[in-house]
């Protein structure tokens, strides 16, 4: 079929981490998110804001874990310090 669209014959890949991801780091960030969601502070406020938007608690904790991982990577690369003022809520 020339000039016509065709579906790809490749199997659809799932999103997320590949098989080579660091299991220990994943558990560390998930644990940190669980702890932060039960505590007091800006990370808890971030978690509560996600719940207020109607997000399920397990998805809110996963989003918080991703946020903590992103913050940790940024601080590590820039050798900076955590600033709660820069903790922005999710766009949508």
C-alpha positions as CSV (number, residue, x, y, z in Angstrom):
1,X,0.0,0.0,0.0
2,X,1.8,3.1,-1.2
3,X,1.0,6.4,0.6
4,X,-1.4,4.8,3.1
5,X,-1.0,4.7,6.8
6,X,-0.4,1.3,8.4
7,X,-0.2,0.1,12.0
8,X,3.3,-0.7,13.2
9,X,4.0,-4.4,13.6
10,X,6.2,-3.7,16.6
11,X,4.7,-4.8,20.0
12,X,3.6,-1.9,22.2
13,X,6.0,-1.1,25.0
14,X,4.9,-0.4,28.5
15,X,5.8,2.8,30.1
16,X,8.0,3.0,33.2
17,X,11.3,1.7,34.3
18,X,13.2,-0.9,32.2
19,X,14.4,-4.1,33.7
20,X,17.8,-2.6,34.6
21,X,16.4,0.0,37.0
22,X,17.9,0.3,40.5
23,X,15.5,-1.6,42.7
24,X,17.0,-0.3,45.9
25,X,16.8,3.4,44.9
26,X,13.2,2.9,43.8
27,X,12.3,1.5,47.2
28,X,14.2,4.3,49.0
29,X,12.2,7.0,47.1
30,X,8.9,5.2,47.6
31,X,9.7,4.8,51.3
32,X,10.6,8.5,51.5
33,X,7.3,9.4,49.9
34,X,5.3,7.2,52.3
35,X,7.1,8.8,55.2
36,X,6.7,12.3,53.9
37,X,2.9,11.8,53.2
38,X,2.4,10.9,56.9
39,X,4.6,13.7,58.3
40,X,4.5,17.5,58.5
41,X,6.0,19.9,56.1
42,X,6.1,21.0,52.4
43,X,6.2,17.5,51.0
44,X,3.1,16.6,53.0
45,X,1.4,19.8,51.8
46,X,2.3,18.7,48.2
47,X,0.7,15.3,48.8
48,X,-2.4,16.7,50.4
49,X,-2.8,19.1,47.4
50,X,-2.7,16.1,45.1
51,X,-5.4,14.4,47.1
52,X,-7.5,17.5,47.1
53,X,-7.4,17.4,43.3
54,X,-9.0,14.0,43.4
55,X,-5.9,11.9,42.9
56,X,-6.0,8.4,44.4
57,X,-3.7,8.1,47.5
58,X,-1.4,5.5,45.8
59,X,-1.0,7.6,42.7
60,X,-0.3,10.7,44.9
61,X,2.4,8.8,46.8
62,X,4.0,7.7,43.5
63,X,3.9,11.3,42.2
64,X,5.5,12.5,45.5
65,X,8.2,9.8,45.1
66,X,8.9,11.1,41.6
67,X,9.0,14.6,42.9
68,X,11.5,13.7,45.6
69,X,13.6,11.8,43.1
70,X,13.6,14.9,40.8
71,X,14.6,17.2,43.7
72,X,17.4,14.8,44.8
73,X,18.8,14.6,41.3
74,X,18.7,18.4,40.9
75,X,20.3,19.0,44.3
76,X,23.0,16.4,43.5
77,X,23.8,17.9,40.1
78,X,23.8,21.5,41.3
79,X,25.3,20.8,44.8
80,X,22.5,22.9,46.2
81,X,20.2,22.9,49.2
82,X,16.5,22.1,49.4
83,X,14.3,25.2,49.2
84,X,10.6,24.5,50.0
85,X,9.7,27.7,48.2
86,X,10.7,26.0,44.9
87,X,8.4,23.0,45.5
88,X,5.7,23.7,43.0
89,X,2.4,21.9,42.7
90,X,1.8,19.7,39.6
91,X,0.4,21.5,36.6
92,X,-2.5,19.2,36.0
